[in-house]
Amino acid sequence: MVADKIVLAYSGGLDTSCILKWLINKGHPVVCYMANVGQTEDFEAAKAKALKLGASQVVIEDLREEFVENYVWPAVSYGLVYESRYLLGTALARPCISVGLINCLKDHQALALSHGATGKGNDQVRFELACYTLLPDVQIIAPWRQADFVAQFSGRRELLQFAADNDIPVPVTPKAPWSMDANIMHTSYESGVLEDPDQEPPAELYLMTRPASEAPEQACRLAISFEKGRPVLLELEDGRKLTTSLDILETLNEIGGQHGVGRIDIVENRFLGLKSRGVYETPGVTILHQAHLDLETFCLDREVYRVKQLLKDRLADYVYNGFWFSPEVQFTRKCLDLAAENVQGTVKLQVHKGAVTVLGRSSSKAPYNADLVSMDQLVGFGPQDATGFIKIQAIRLREHQRLTH
């Protein structure tokens, strides 16, 4: 191992650029690692900036397909939603990026990892729990939790002064009064003006979606096919049939964005115990979530479906809190993968002015018997069977009434 080499999770922004220079000034060779998970980023410009500041090397890794197929698609299959509303776009990206960081550390025989996550947020927990699980002996340098760094940089003003003193390029455009994180699944916004939970988000905040009121008058119809709960085919009105994971998600993002689908504004419970306001745009996965929810209700046995609801809620908590690689997540995923075996079929949808409406569904694996459920046929059981069923169900209700009155 090279004694003092560090791999830095680098974004090209003010914080990680200052951290890069701070580490270099302490005598550490630094390899900057940048993961492309679908965010809008000028990676080459960020690479040039890092090298100019003294980084020994910059690694840019395209993880978009890995992220969608091994993190986003499983989350769709499991129906993961944190606290009934948040589809976990940031939480799912962190373990994916962590794998890349650990591989980069091994490839470059570095001693430690460093990141720019703050001391009050979820990301420090997610990154570090993932990295400690993947490489138990890894050393992690978290500057925003180190006394000497915090003493030097108490806020943005000190960072800007350090940037000026060390020839770190700073954007000339004003900084947006909120923080943002983006990937191919979603864009999230928090802090700044959003810290007032009663403050309406500025209209210019949203980057992926337009207001539903400004959506096209013409609705968009489409069909999504699933196998084992995962999207495998997107059929569009113009006859196109998309089968690759990136094509499916990027196209649904475009459709959902045009129609104002997938915006939420919530206050959530962070793992650290703080309540935090977050604004999210998740257009494509919102469409997928609605389609999958309809299909799994159609395909799954009633009791399996109910047990699945319990497990997916626990799994959503685990993922949000940073335990993607934990034994409890491995166990829960195996259970949910078994449930997903029969979630196979096609859902027809309409997307229009902020709404996703299911128009129909079909599956060769659904325990749906049109003859059995028909009101026009007596197949399978007769009226007298229903009478006996009702009487048995009423026994405890009658006894409860007798005892309490």
C-alpha positions as CSV (number, residue, x, y, z in Angstrom):
1,M,0.0,0.0,0.0
2,V,1.2,3.5,-0.7
3,A,1.3,5.0,2.7
4,D,-0.5,8.3,2.2
5,K,-2.4,8.1,-1.0
6,I,-6.1,9.0,-0.7
7,V,-9.1,8.4,-3.1
8,L,-11.5,11.4,-3.0
9,A,-15.1,11.2,-4.0
10,Y,-14.9,14.3,-6.2
11,S,-17.8,16.3,-7.8
12,G,-15.9,19.3,-9.1
13,G,-17.9,21.7,-6.9
14,L,-16.6,24.1,-4.3
15,D,-16.6,21.8,-1.3
16,T,-14.7,18.8,-2.9
17,S,-12.3,21.1,-4.8
18,C,-11.3,22.8,-1.5
19,I,-11.1,19.3,0.2
20,L,-8.8,18.2,-2.7
21,K,-6.5,21.1,-2.2
22,W,-6.6,20.8,1.6
23,L,-5.5,17.1,1.4
24,I,-2.8,18.0,-1.1
25,N,-1.5,20.8,1.1
26,K,-1.2,18.2,3.9
27,G,1.1,16.2,1.7
28,H,-1.3,13.5,0.4
29,P,-1.3,12.3,-3.2
30,V,-5.0,12.3,-4.2
31,V,-6.8,10.3,-6.8
32,C,-10.1,11.9,-7.6
33,Y,-13.0,9.5,-8.4
34,M,-16.1,10.6,-10.3
35,A,-19.0,8.3,-10.8
36,N,-21.4,9.0,-13.7
37,V,-24.8,7.9,-12.5
38,G,-26.6,10.0,-15.0
39,Q,-26.2,13.5,-13.5
40,T,-25.8,16.5,-15.9
41,E,-22.1,17.1,-15.5
42,D,-19.1,18.3,-17.6
43,F,-16.9,15.5,-16.5
44,E,-13.9,16.5,-18.7
45,A,-14.0,20.1,-17.3
46,A,-14.1,18.7,-13.7
47,K,-11.2,16.4,-14.6
48,A,-9.1,19.2,-15.9
49,K,-9.9,21.3,-12.8
50,A,-8.8,18.5,-10.5
51,L,-5.6,17.9,-12.3
52,K,-4.8,21.6,-12.3
53,L,-5.3,21.7,-8.6
54,G,-2.8,18.9,-8.2
55,A,-4.7,15.6,-8.3
56,S,-2.4,12.8,-9.2
57,Q,-5.1,11.1,-11.3
58,V,-8.8,11.5,-12.1
59,V,-10.9,8.4,-12.6
60,I,-14.3,8.9,-14.3
61,E,-16.4,5.7,-14.3
62,D,-19.7,5.3,-16.2
63,L,-22.0,3.5,-13.7
64,R,-25.3,4.4,-15.3
65,E,-26.2,0.9,-16.5
66,E,-24.9,-0.7,-13.3
67,F,-27.0,1.8,-11.3
68,V,-30.2,1.2,-13.2
69,E,-30.0,-2.6,-13.5
70,N,-28.7,-3.5,-10.1
71,Y,-30.2,-0.8,-7.9
72,V,-33.1,1.1,-9.5
73,W,-34.7,-2.0,-11.1
74,P,-34.6,-4.0,-7.9
75,A,-36.2,-1.1,-6.1
76,V,-39.0,-0.9,-8.6
77,S,-39.5,-4.7,-8.3
78,Y,-39.7,-4.5,-4.5
79,G,-41.9,-1.4,-4.6
80,L,-39.6,0.5,-2.3
81,V,-41.0,3.8,-0.9
82,Y,-39.6,5.5,2.2
83,E,-42.3,6.9,4.5
84,S,-45.0,6.3,1.9
85,R,-43.6,9.0,-0.5
86,Y,-39.9,9.0,-1.3
87,L,-38.7,6.6,-4.0
88,L,-35.1,6.6,-2.6
89,G,-33.2,8.0,-5.6
90,T,-30.3,9.3,-3.7
91,A,-30.1,6.4,-1.2
92,L,-29.9,3.9,-4.0
93,A,-27.1,5.7,-5.8
94,R,-24.8,5.8,-2.7
95,P,-24.0,2.0,-2.5
96,C,-23.5,1.9,-6.2
97,I,-20.9,4.8,-6.0
98,S,-19.3,3.2,-2.9
99,V,-18.5,0.0,-4.9
100,G,-16.7,2.2,-7.5
101,L,-14.8,4.0,-4.7
102,I,-13.6,0.8,-3.1
103,N,-12.5,-0.6,-6.5
104,C,-10.7,2.6,-7.2
105,L,-8.9,2.4,-3.8
106,K,-7.8,-1.1,-4.5
107,D,-6.7,-0.4,-8.0
108,H,-4.5,2.5,-6.9
109,Q,-3.3,0.9,-3.7
110,A,-4.5,3.9,-1.7
111,L,-4.7,4.0,2.1
112,A,-7.9,5.9,2.6
113,L,-11.1,7.3,1.2
114,S,-12.3,10.8,1.6
115,H,-15.7,12.5,0.8
116,G,-17.4,15.8,1.2
117,A,-20.6,14.8,2.9
118,T,-21.6,17.0,5.7
119,G,-21.9,16.0,9.4
120,K,-25.7,16.4,9.6
121,G,-26.8,14.5,6.5
122,N,-27.6,10.9,5.5
123,D,-24.9,10.6,2.9
124,Q,-22.0,10.4,5.3
125,V,-23.7,7.4,6.9
126,R,-24.7,5.7,3.6
127,F,-21.2,6.1,2.0
128,E,-19.3,5.0,5.1
129,L,-21.5,2.0,6.1
130,A,-21.3,0.7,2.5
131,C,-17.5,1.2,2.4
132,Y,-16.9,-0.4,5.8
133,T,-19.0,-3.4,4.7
134,L,-17.2,-3.8,1.4
135,L,-13.7,-3.3,2.9
136,P,-13.8,-3.6,6.7
137,D,-10.3,-2.2,7.3
138,V,-10.7,0.9,5.1
139,Q,-9.8,4.2,6.5
140,I,-12.2,7.1,5.9
141,I,-11.4,10.8,6.1
142,A,-14.5,12.9,6.5
143,P,-13.2,16.5,6.6
144,W,-16.6,18.0,7.7
145,R,-16.2,16.0,10.9
146,Q,-12.6,16.8,11.5
147,A,-11.9,19.5,14.0
148,D,-9.0,21.1,12.1
149,F,-11.0,21.3,8.9
150,V,-14.1,22.7,10.6
151,A,-12.0,25.2,12.5
152,Q,-10.6,26.5,9.2
153,F,-13.8,26.3,7.2
154,S,-16.8,27.3,9.3
155,G,-18.9,28.1,6.2
156,R,-19.1,29.0,2.5
157,R,-17.3,32.4,3.1
158,E,-14.2,30.6,4.3
159,L,-14.3,28.1,1.4
160,L,-14.5,30.9,-1.1
161,Q,-11.6,32.7,0.5
162,F,-9.5,29.4,0.5
163,A,-10.5,29.0,-3.2
164,A,-9.3,32.5,-4.0
165,D,-6.0,32.0,-2.1
166,N,-5.3,28.7,-3.9
167,D,-6.4,29.5,-7.4
168,I,-9.4,27.2,-7.3
169,P,-11.8,28.2,-10.1
170,V,-15.2,29.2,-8.7
171,P,-18.3,29.6,-11.0
172,V,-19.0,33.3,-11.7
173,T,-22.8,32.7,-11.7
174,P,-24.6,33.1,-8.4
175,K,-25.0,29.9,-6.4
176,A,-28.6,28.6,-6.3
177,P,-30.0,29.2,-2.8
178,W,-30.5,25.4,-2.2
179,S,-28.3,22.3,-2.6
180,M,-29.0,19.7,-5.4
181,D,-28.1,16.1,-6.1
182,A,-29.0,14.4,-9.4
183,N,-28.7,11.0,-11.1
184,I,-30.6,9.2,-13.9
185,M,-33.4,8.3,-11.5
186,H,-34.1,11.6,-9.8
187,T,-33.1,15.1,-8.8
188,S,-33.3,16.2,-5.1
189,Y,-33.2,19.7,-3.6
190,E,-32.8,20.7,0.0
191,S,-31.3,23.3,2.4
192,G,-31.1,27.0,1.8
193,V,-34.5,28.6,1.2
194,L,-36.1,25.1,1.5
195,E,-35.2,24.9,5.1
196,D,-38.4,26.8,5.9
197,P,-40.9,24.0,5.5
198,D,-43.7,26.6,4.7
199,Q,-41.7,28.2,1.9
200,E,-43.0,27.3,-1.5
201,P,-40.2,26.0,-3.8
202,P,-39.2,28.6,-6.4
203,A,-40.5,27.8,-9.9
204,E,-37.0,27.8,-11.3
205,L,-35.9,25.1,-9.0
206,Y,-37.2,22.2,-11.0
207,L,-34.9,20.8,-13.7
208,M,-36.6,17.5,-14.7
209,T,-40.3,18.3,-14.9
210,R,-42.5,21.1,-16.0
211,P,-45.6,22.1,-14.0
212,A,-48.6,19.8,-14.7
213,S,-50.6,22.9,-15.7
214,E,-48.1,23.5,-18.6
215,A,-48.2,19.9,-19.8
216,P,-49.3,19.0,-23.3
217,E,-53.0,18.8,-24.0
218,Q,-52.5,15.5,-25.7
219,A,-52.2,12.6,-23.3
220,C,-49.3,10.1,-23.8
221,R,-50.3,6.4,-24.0
222,L,-47.7,3.6,-23.5
223,A,-47.3,0.0,-22.3
224,I,-44.7,-1.4,-20.0
225,S,-43.9,-5.1,-19.7
226,F,-42.3,-6.7,-16.7
227,E,-40.5,-10.0,-16.0
228,K,-39.9,-11.0,-12.4
229,G,-41.0,-7.5,-11.4
230,R,-38.4,-5.7,-13.5
231,P,-39.1,-3.6,-16.6
232,V,-38.1,-5.3,-19.9
233,L,-40.1,-3.5,-22.6
234,L,-41.5,0.0,-23.2
235,E,-43.9,0.3,-26.1
236,L,-44.8,3.8,-27.3
237,E,-47.6,5.2,-29.4
238,D,-45.2,5.9,-32.4
239,G,-44.4,2.2,-32.6
240,R,-41.1,2.3,-30.9
241,K,-40.2,-0.6,-28.7
242,L,-37.4,0.0,-26.1
243,T,-35.7,-2.9,-24.3
244,T,-32.5,-1.6,-22.7
245,S,-32.6,-0.3,-19.2
246,L,-31.1,3.1,-20.0
247,D,-33.5,3.6,-23.0
248,I,-36.5,2.7,-20.9
249,L,-35.7,5.0,-18.0
250,E,-34.5,8.0,-20.1
251,T,-37.6,7.8,-22.3
252,L,-39.9,7.6,-19.3
253,N,-38.1,10.5,-17.7
254,E,-38.7,12.6,-20.8
255,I,-42.4,11.6,-20.9
256,G,-42.9,12.1,-17.2
257,G,-41.1,15.4,-17.3
258,Q,-43.2,16.8,-20.1
259,H,-46.4,15.9,-18.2
260,G,-45.3,17.1,-14.7
261,V,-45.2,13.6,-13.2
262,G,-43.1,12.7,-10.1
263,R,-42.8,16.0,-8.1
264,I,-43.0,15.7,-4.4
265,D,-42.3,18.1,-1.5
266,I,-41.9,16.3,1.8
267,V,-40.5,16.5,5.3
268,E,-38.7,13.2,6.0
269,N,-37.0,11.6,9.0
270,R,-33.3,11.3,8.6
271,F,-31.5,8.4,10.2
272,L,-29.7,10.7,12.6
273,G,-33.0,11.7,14.1
274,L,-33.4,15.1,12.4
275,K,-36.4,16.1,10.3
276,S,-35.5,17.4,6.9
277,R,-37.4,19.0,4.1
278,G,-36.7,17.6,0.6
279,V,-38.1,18.4,-2.8
280,Y,-37.8,15.6,-5.4
281,E,-38.4,14.9,-9.1
282,T,-38.6,11.3,-10.1
283,P,-40.6,11.2,-13.3
284,G,-39.7,7.9,-15.0
285,V,-39.6,5.8,-11.9
286,T,-42.9,7.3,-10.7
287,I,-44.5,5.9,-13.9
288,L,-42.8,2.5,-13.4
289,H,-43.9,2.4,-9.8
290,Q,-47.5,2.9,-10.7
291,A,-47.4,0.3,-13.4
292,H,-45.6,-2.2,-11.2
293,L,-48.0,-1.6,-8.3
294,D,-50.9,-2.5,-10.5
295,L,-49.3,-5.6,-12.0
296,E,-48.2,-7.1,-8.7
297,T,-51.6,-6.7,-7.2
298,F,-52.9,-8.5,-10.3
299,C,-50.3,-11.3,-10.2
300,L,-49.6,-12.0,-6.5
301,D,-51.5,-14.3,-4.2
302,R,-53.3,-12.1,-1.6
303,E,-51.4,-13.3,1.5
304,V,-48.0,-13.2,-0.3
305,Y,-48.9,-9.6,-1.3
306,R,-49.7,-8.7,2.3
307,V,-46.4,-10.1,3.6
308,K,-44.6,-8.4,0.8
309,Q,-45.9,-5.0,2.0
310,L,-44.4,-5.6,5.4
311,L,-41.1,-6.6,4.0
312,K,-40.8,-3.8,1.5
313,D,-41.4,-1.2,4.2
314,R,-38.6,-2.6,6.3
315,L,-36.3,-2.8,3.3
316,A,-37.1,0.8,2.3
317,D,-35.9,1.9,5.8
318,Y,-32.8,-0.2,5.5
319,V,-31.9,1.3,2.2
320,Y,-32.7,4.9,3.3
321,N,-30.4,4.4,6.3
322,G,-27.5,3.0,4.3
323,F,-27.6,-0.7,5.0
324,W,-27.7,-1.9,1.3
325,F,-25.0,-4.5,1.9
326,S,-26.2,-5.7,5.3
327,P,-27.3,-9.2,6.1
328,E,-30.8,-8.1,6.8
329,V,-31.1,-6.5,3.4
330,Q,-29.7,-9.7,1.8
331,F,-32.3,-11.8,3.6
332,T,-35.2,-9.4,2.8
333,R,-34.2,-9.1,-0.9
334,K,-34.2,-12.9,-1.3
335,C,-37.8,-13.0,0.1
336,L,-38.9,-10.2,-2.2
337,D,-37.2,-11.8,-5.2
338,L,-39.2,-14.9,-4.6
339,A,-42.4,-12.9,-4.5
340,A,-41.4,-11.2,-7.8
341,E,-41.1,-14.5,-9.7
342,N,-44.8,-14.3,-10.7
343,V,-44.9,-10.5,-11.5
344,Q,-44.9,-10.9,-15.2
345,G,-47.1,-9.1,-17.7
346,T,-47.9,-5.8,-19.4
347,V,-49.6,-2.7,-18.1
348,K,-51.2,-0.1,-20.4
349,L,-51.0,3.5,-19.1
350,Q,-51.9,7.0,-19.9
351,V,-49.6,9.9,-18.7
352,H,-51.3,13.3,-18.7
353,K,-51.0,16.6,-16.7
354,G,-49.3,15.1,-13.6
355,A,-51.4,11.9,-13.5
356,V,-50.5,8.3,-14.3
357,T,-53.6,6.3,-15.1
358,V,-53.7,2.5,-15.6
359,L,-55.8,1.6,-18.6
360,G,-55.5,-2.2,-18.5
361,R,-53.2,-5.1,-17.6
362,S,-52.5,-8.6,-18.8
363,S,-50.5,-11.5,-17.5
364,S,-50.2,-15.3,-18.1
365,K,-49.3,-15.7,-14.4
366,A,-52.1,-13.9,-12.7
367,P,-54.4,-15.9,-10.5
368,Y,-57.4,-14.1,-12.1
369,N,-60.2,-16.3,-13.3
370,A,-62.8,-14.3,-15.3
371,D,-65.3,-17.1,-15.3
372,L,-65.0,-17.6,-11.5
373,V,-65.5,-13.9,-10.7
374,S,-68.2,-13.3,-13.2
375,M,-71.6,-12.2,-11.9
376,D,-73.2,-13.9,-14.9
377,Q,-72.1,-17.4,-14.2
378,L,-72.2,-19.9,-11.2
379,V,-68.8,-21.5,-11.5
380,G,-66.7,-22.9,-8.6
381,F,-69.1,-22.1,-5.8
382,G,-72.8,-21.3,-5.3
383,P,-74.8,-18.9,-3.2
384,Q,-75.2,-21.4,-0.4
385,D,-71.4,-21.6,-0.1
386,A,-71.3,-17.8,0.4
387,T,-74.0,-18.1,3.0
388,G,-71.9,-20.5,5.1
389,F,-68.8,-18.4,4.7
390,I,-70.6,-15.3,6.0
391,K,-72.0,-17.1,9.0
392,I,-68.6,-18.5,10.0
393,Q,-67.1,-15.0,9.7
394,A,-69.9,-13.5,11.8
395,I,-69.3,-15.8,14.8
396,R,-66.7,-13.7,16.5
397,L,-68.6,-10.5,15.7
398,R,-71.8,-11.9,17.3
399,E,-69.8,-13.0,20.3
400,H,-68.1,-9.6,20.6
401,Q,-71.5,-7.9,20.5
402,R,-72.9,-10.4,23.1
403,L,-70.1,-9.7,25.6
404,T,-70.0,-5.9,25.2
405,H,-73.7,-5.2,25.4
